[in-house]
């Protein structure tokens, strides 16, 4: 059976800080929070090609195994 994955390009948007994420959420918890609502994310080039990539690798262990990162 196929399943549709729903996600966005990245998970950190200034507008989301006002409406999607809780006011007091630490920056390094945002991907985990995002993964509770979406099934996938596309990493922007600025992340996978930059210094922030190691931070993402550390967060992956906290995600459900069915969550996909592209």
C-alpha distances in whole Angstrom, upper triangle without the diagonal:
4,7,10,13,16,19,23,25,27,27,31,33,36,35,33,35,37,34,31,32,35,38,39,36,37,35,34,31,30,27,26,27,25,22,22,21,19,16,18,21,23,26,29,31,34,32,30,34,36,37,35,32,33,33,29,29,31,29,25,26,26,22,19,18,14,17,17,20,21
4,7,10,13,16,20,22,24,24,28,30,33,32,30,33,34,31,28,30,33,36,37,34,34,33,31,29,28,24,24,25,22,19,20,19,17,14,15,18,19,23,25,28,31,29,27,31,33,35,32,29,31,31,27,27,29,27,23,25,25,21,18,17,13,15,14,17,17
4,6,10,13,16,19,21,21,25,26,30,29,26,29,31,28,25,26,29,32,33,30,31,30,28,26,24,21,21,21,19,16,17,15,13,10,12,15,17,20,23,26,28,27,25,29,31,32,30,27,29,28,25,25,27,24,21,23,22,18,16,15,11,12,12,15,16
4,6,10,13,16,18,19,22,23,27,26,23,26,28,25,22,24,27,30,31,28,29,28,27,25,22,20,20,20,17,15,16,14,11,9,10,13,14,18,21,23,26,24,24,27,29,31,28,26,28,27,23,24,26,23,21,23,22,18,16,16,12,12,11,14,14
4,7,10,13,14,15,19,20,24,23,20,23,25,22,19,21,24,27,28,25,26,24,23,21,19,16,16,17,13,11,13,11,8,5,6,9,11,15,17,20,22,21,20,24,25,27,24,22,24,23,20,20,22,20,17,19,19,15,14,13,10,9,8,10,11
4,7,11,12,12,16,17,20,19,17,20,21,19,16,18,21,24,25,23,24,22,21,20,17,14,15,15,11,10,12,9,6,5,6,8,10,14,16,19,21,20,20,23,25,26,23,22,24,23,19,21,22,19,18,20,19,15,15,15,12,10,10,11,12
4,7,8,9,12,14,17,16,14,17,19,17,14,16,19,22,23,20,21,19,18,17,14,12,13,13,9,9,11,9,5,6,5,5,7,10,12,16,18,16,17,20,21,23,20,18,21,20,16,18,20,17,16,19,17,14,15,15,13,10,9,9,10
4,6,7,10,11,14,14,12,15,17,16,13,15,19,21,22,19,20,17,18,17,13,12,14,14,10,11,13,11,8,10,7,5,6,9,10,13,15,14,15,18,19,21,18,17,20,19,16,18,20,17,17,20,19,16,17,18,16,13,11,10,10
4,7,9,10,14,14,13,16,18,17,15,16,20,22,23,20,20,17,17,17,14,12,15,15,12,13,16,14,12,12,9,6,5,6,6,10,11,11,12,15,16,18,15,15,18,17,14,17,19,17,16,20,20,17,19,19,18,14,12,10,9
4,6,8,12,13,11,13,16,16,14,14,17,19,20,17,16,13,13,14,11,9,12,13,10,11,15,14,11,13,10,6,6,5,6,10,10,9,11,14,14,15,12,12,15,14,11,14,16,14,14,18,17,15,17,18,18,14,12,10,10
4,6,10,11,9,10,13,13,10,10,14,15,16,13,13,10,11,11,7,6,10,9,7,9,12,11,10,12,10,7,9,9,10,13,13,11,13,16,16,17,13,14,16,14,11,15,16,13,14,17,15,14,16,18,17,13,13,11,13
4,7,9,7,8,11,12,10,9,13,14,14,12,12,9,10,11,7,8,12,11,9,12,15,14,13,16,14,11,12,11,11,14,12,11,14,17,16,16,13,14,16,14,12,16,17,14,16,19,17,16,19,21,21,17,17,15,16
4,5,5,7,9,10,10,10,13,14,15,14,14,11,14,14,10,12,15,13,11,15,17,15,15,18,16,13,14,13,12,15,14,14,17,19,18,19,16,17,20,17,16,20,20,18,19,23,21,20,22,24,24,20,19,17,18
4,5,5,7,9,10,10,13,12,14,13,14,12,15,15,12,14,17,15,14,18,19,18,18,21,20,17,17,17,16,18,16,16,20,21,20,20,18,20,22,19,19,23,23,20,22,25,23,23,25,28,27,23,23,21,22
4,5,5,7,8,10,12,12,15,14,16,14,17,17,13,15,18,16,14,18,19,17,17,20,20,17,18,18,17,20,19,19,22,24,23,24,21,23,25,22,21,25,25,22,24,27,24,23,25,28,27,23,23,22,23
4,5,5,5,6,9,10,13,12,13,12,15,14,10,12,14,12,10,14,15,13,14,17,17,15,17,17,17,20,19,18,21,24,23,23,20,21,23,20,19,22,22,19,21,24,21,20,22,25,24,20,21,20,21
4,6,6,5,7,7,10,9,11,10,13,12,10,13,15,12,12,16,16,15,16,20,19,17,19,19,18,21,20,19,22,24,23,22,19,21,23,19,19,22,22,19,21,24,21,21,23,26,25,22,23,21,23
4,6,7,8,7,11,11,14,14,17,16,13,16,18,15,14,18,18,17,18,22,22,20,22,22,21,25,23,22,26,28,26,26,23,25,27,23,23,26,26,23,25,27,24,24,26,29,28,25,25,24,26
4,6,8,9,12,12,15,15,18,16,13,15,17,13,13,16,16,14,16,19,20,19,21,21,22,25,24,23,26,28,27,28,24,26,27,24,23,26,26,23,24,26,23,22,24,27,26,23,24,23,25
4,7,9,12,11,13,13,15,13,10,12,13,10,9,12,12,10,12,16,16,16,18,19,19,23,22,21,24,26,26,26,22,23,25,21,20,23,23,19,21,23,20,18,20,23,22,19,20,20,22
4,6,8,7,10,10,12,10,7,10,11,8,8,12,12,11,13,17,17,16,19,19,20,23,22,20,23,25,24,24,20,21,23,19,18,21,20,17,19,21,17,17,19,22,22,19,20,20,22
4,6,6,9,11,13,11,9,13,13,9,11,14,13,13,16,19,20,19,22,22,23,26,25,23,26,28,27,26,22,24,24,21,20,23,22,18,21,22,18,19,21,24,24,21,23,23,25
4,6,9,11,14,12,11,15,15,13,14,18,17,17,19,23,23,22,24,24,24,27,25,24,27,29,27,26,23,25,25,21,21,25,23,20,23,24,21,21,24,27,27,24,26,25,27
4,6,9,12,10,11,14,14,12,15,18,17,18,20,23,24,22,25,24,25,27,25,23,26,28,26,25,21,23,23,20,20,23,21,18,21,22,19,20,23,26,27,24,26,25,28
4,6,8,7,7,11,11,9,11,14,14,15,17,20,20,19,21,20,22,24,22,20,23,25,23,22,18,20,20,16,16,19,17,15,18,19,16,17,19,23,23,21,22,21,24
4,6,5,7,10,11,10,13,15,16,17,19,21,21,19,21,19,20,23,20,18,21,23,21,19,15,17,17,13,14,17,15,13,16,17,15,16,19,22,24,21,22,21,23
4,5,6,8,10,10,11,14,15,17,17,19,18,16,18,16,17,19,17,14,17,19,17,15,12,14,14,11,11,15,13,11,14,16,14,15,19,21,22,19,20,18,20
4,6,7,8,10,11,13,14,16,17,18,17,15,17,15,16,18,17,14,16,18,16,14,11,12,12,8,9,11,10,8,11,13,11,13,16,19,20,17,18,16,19
4,6,5,6,9,10,11,13,15,16,16,15,17,16,18,20,19,16,18,21,19,18,14,15,15,11,11,13,11,8,11,12,9,11,14,17,18,15,17,16,19
4,5,5,6,9,10,11,12,14,14,12,15,14,15,18,17,14,17,20,18,18,14,15,15,12,11,14,13,10,12,14,11,11,14,17,18,14,15,14,17
4,5,5,6,9,10,10,11,10,9,12,11,13,16,16,13,14,18,17,17,13,13,14,11,8,11,11,7,9,11,9,8,11,14,14,11,12,11,14
4,5,5,7,9,10,11,11,11,14,14,17,20,19,16,17,21,20,19,16,15,15,12,10,12,11,7,8,10,7,6,9,12,13,10,12,12,16
4,5,5,7,9,11,12,12,16,16,18,21,21,18,20,23,22,22,18,18,19,15,13,16,15,11,12,13,10,9,11,15,15,12,14,14,18
4,5,6,6,9,9,9,12,13,15,19,19,16,18,21,21,21,17,17,18,15,13,16,16,12,12,14,12,10,12,14,14,10,12,12,15
4,5,5,6,7,8,12,13,16,19,20,17,18,22,22,22,18,17,18,16,13,14,15,11,10,12,10,7,8,11,10,7,9,10,13
4,6,8,10,12,16,17,20,23,23,21,22,25,25,25,21,21,21,19,16,18,17,13,13,14,11,9,9,12,11,9,12,14,17
4,7,9,11,15,17,19,23,23,21,22,26,26,26,22,22,23,21,18,20,20,16,16,17,14,12,12,14,13,10,13,14,17
4,6,8,11,14,16,20,21,19,20,23,24,25,21,20,22,20,16,18,19,15,14,16,14,11,11,13,11,8,10,11,13
4,7,11,13,16,20,21,19,19,22,24,24,21,19,21,20,16,17,18,15,13,15,14,10,9,10,7,5,6,9,11
4,7,10,13,16,18,16,15,19,20,21,18,17,19,17,14,15,17,14,12,15,14,11,11,11,9,6,5,6,8
4,6,9,12,14,12,12,16,17,18,15,14,16,15,12,14,16,13,12,15,15,12,13,13,12,8,7,5,6
4,6,9,11,10,10,13,15,17,14,13,16,15,12,14,17,15,13,17,17,15,16,16,15,11,9,6,5
4,6,8,6,6,10,11,13,11,9,13,12,9,12,14,13,12,16,17,15,17,17,17,13,10,7,6
4,5,6,7,9,10,13,11,10,14,14,12,14,17,16,16,20,20,18,21,21,20,17,14,11,9
4,5,5,6,8,11,11,10,14,14,13,15,18,18,17,21,22,21,23,23,23,19,16,13,11
4,6,6,6,9,8,9,12,13,12,15,17,17,18,21,22,21,24,24,24,21,18,15,13
4,5,5,7,5,5,9,9,8,11,13,13,14,17,18,18,21,21,21,18,16,12,12
4,6,8,7,5,9,10,9,10,13,13,13,17,18,17,20,20,20,17,14,11,10
4,7,8,7,10,12,12,13,16,17,17,20,22,21,24,23,24,21,18,14,13
4,5,6,9,10,11,12,15,16,17,20,21,21,24,24,25,22,20,16,15
4,5,7,8,10,11,13,14,16,18,20,21,24,24,26,22,21,17,17
4,6,5,7,9,10,11,13,16,17,17,21,21,23,19,18,15,15
4,5,5,6,9,10,11,14,15,16,19,19,20,17,15,12,13
4,5,5,6,9,10,12,14,15,19,19,21,18,17,14,15
4,5,5,7,9,11,12,13,17,18,20,17,16,14,16
4,5,5,6,9,10,11,14,15,16,13,13,10,12
4,5,5,8,10,11,14,14,16,14,13,11,13
4,6,6,8,10,14,14,17,15,15,13,16
4,5,6,7,11,12,14,12,13,11,15
4,5,5,8,9,11,9,10,9,12
4,6,8,9,12,11,12,12,16
4,7,9,12,10,13,13,17
4,6,8,7,9,10,14
4,5,6,9,11,15
4,6,8,11,14
4,6,10,13
4,7,10
4,6
4
